[in-house]
Amino acid sequence: QVQLVESGGGLVQAGGSLTLSCAASGTFFSINAMGWYRQAPGKQRALVARFTTGDRTNYADSVKGRFTISRDNAKNTVYLQMNSLKPEDTSVYYCNAVVHIGDYDYEYWGQGTQVTVSS
C-alpha cells in the first residue's frame, strides 16, 4: 500500500505565498509521476503541476510563473511553492502519484489540503 501525506495548506491573503508538501511512503519500485491537482466546489479536479518521466514538468496555464514544483527524490517528496496567490487559487489541493509496483502502474491520491486565498 502506498500513502501520500500532504501538508502546508491554509489561509493566506491575496498576493501571499504558501508551500505544499507531499511525501510518498510504502513499497514501490519507482515513482513515474507525482504532482498536484486541485478541485474547487462545483468544478472538476484539474492539474496544477506535476513531474512526469524524464524529469519533465507540466503546469496549468493559470499558475505558470507563479507556482513552482520541486522534489526531493531521496525523500519521495514533492513540493509546490505558490507565490502571488489569487482568490481563484482557492481549492482543495490533492497530491497525486503514479508508482510502479511489479508489472503495473498504480495511481494514488492524497487526502487533500485546503488552500484559501482571501481578497
VMD Tcl script that draws the C-alpha trace (Angstrom):
set ca {
  {0.00 0.00 0.00}
  {1.20 3.48 -0.86}
  {0.30 6.53 1.19}
  {0.57 10.18 0.23}
  {0.74 12.58 3.14}
  {0.16 16.24 2.36}
  {0.85 19.31 4.44}
  {1.10 23.06 4.11}
  {-2.37 24.27 3.24}
  {-4.04 27.15 4.99}
  {-5.43 30.65 4.73}
  {-3.45 33.43 3.08}
  {-4.17 36.88 1.74}
  {-4.07 37.59 -1.96}
  {-0.51 38.16 -3.10}
  {0.86 35.90 -0.42}
  {2.69 32.60 -0.61}
  {2.26 29.04 0.60}
  {4.27 25.87 0.18}
  {2.63 22.47 -0.01}
  {4.49 19.24 0.50}
  {3.58 15.65 -0.24}
  {5.53 12.60 0.91}
  {5.00 9.16 -0.56}
  {5.56 6.13 1.62}
  {5.12 2.41 1.13}
  {6.57 -0.26 -1.11}
  {7.06 0.54 -4.77}
  {9.79 0.24 -7.37}
  {9.64 3.75 -8.73}
  {7.53 6.88 -8.98}
  {6.63 7.55 -12.59}
  {4.74 10.76 -11.99}
  {3.95 12.91 -8.99}
  {2.34 16.24 -8.55}
  {-0.62 18.34 -7.57}
  {-4.21 18.73 -8.68}
  {-6.90 20.97 -7.30}
  {-10.65 20.98 -7.09}
  {-12.85 23.92 -6.25}
  {-16.52 23.47 -5.26}
  {-18.64 22.62 -8.27}
  {-15.64 22.16 -10.52}
  {-13.71 19.19 -11.82}
  {-10.36 18.22 -10.42}
  {-7.64 19.71 -12.59}
  {-3.88 19.54 -12.93}
  {-1.85 22.22 -11.19}
  {1.69 20.95 -11.67}
  {3.44 17.62 -11.86}
  {6.64 15.79 -12.65}
  {6.49 13.09 -15.30}
  {9.05 10.63 -16.62}
  {12.38 12.13 -17.59}
  {12.01 14.90 -15.02}
  {9.63 16.80 -17.24}
  {7.19 19.17 -15.63}
  {3.68 20.19 -16.60}
  {1.96 23.30 -15.30}
  {-1.55 24.58 -15.71}
  {-1.51 27.80 -17.71}
  {-3.19 29.63 -14.85}
  {-0.24 29.02 -12.49}
  {2.74 29.37 -14.82}
  {5.17 31.94 -13.49}
  {3.60 31.87 -10.02}
  {3.87 28.24 -8.87}
  {6.97 26.05 -8.85}
  {7.06 22.32 -8.33}
  {10.18 20.70 -6.95}
  {11.10 17.38 -5.43}
  {13.44 15.52 -3.16}
  {13.88 12.06 -4.65}
  {15.64 10.71 -1.57}
  {12.54 11.53 0.47}
  {9.97 10.70 -2.23}
  {8.58 14.15 -1.62}
  {7.29 16.86 -3.91}
  {6.77 20.49 -3.03}
  {4.60 23.16 -4.55}
  {5.76 26.70 -3.95}
  {2.82 29.00 -4.59}
  {3.52 32.71 -4.95}
  {1.34 35.68 -5.88}
  {-1.71 33.75 -4.79}
  {-5.10 34.86 -6.07}
  {-8.59 34.24 -4.69}
  {-9.25 32.00 -7.68}
  {-6.49 29.68 -6.42}
  {-8.78 28.75 -3.54}
  {-9.33 25.00 -3.77}
  {-8.65 21.69 -2.15}
  {-5.23 20.62 -3.39}
  {-4.61 16.92 -3.89}
  {-1.31 15.15 -4.23}
  {-1.19 12.50 -6.94}
  {1.37 9.83 -7.66}
  {1.72 7.07 -10.23}
  {4.02 4.36 -8.91}
  {5.38 1.20 -10.45}
  {4.82 -2.00 -8.48}
  {5.63 -5.35 -10.02}
  {4.48 -5.23 -13.64}
  {1.95 -2.47 -13.28}
  {1.49 1.22 -12.60}
  {-0.88 2.31 -9.86}
  {-2.33 5.73 -9.18}
  {-2.77 7.13 -5.68}
  {-4.28 10.29 -4.23}
  {-3.68 12.13 -1.01}
  {-6.47 13.20 1.30}
  {-6.38 16.80 0.12}
  {-5.38 20.03 1.80}
  {-7.42 23.22 1.74}
  {-5.90 26.40 0.37}
  {-7.95 29.54 0.87}
  {-6.88 32.88 -0.57}
  {-8.73 35.90 0.76}
  {-9.13 39.09 -1.25}
}
mol new
graphics top color blue
foreach p $ca { graphics top sphere $p radius 0.5 }
foreach p [lrange $ca 0 end-1] q [lrange $ca 1 end] { graphics top cylinder $p $q radius 0.2 }
display resetview
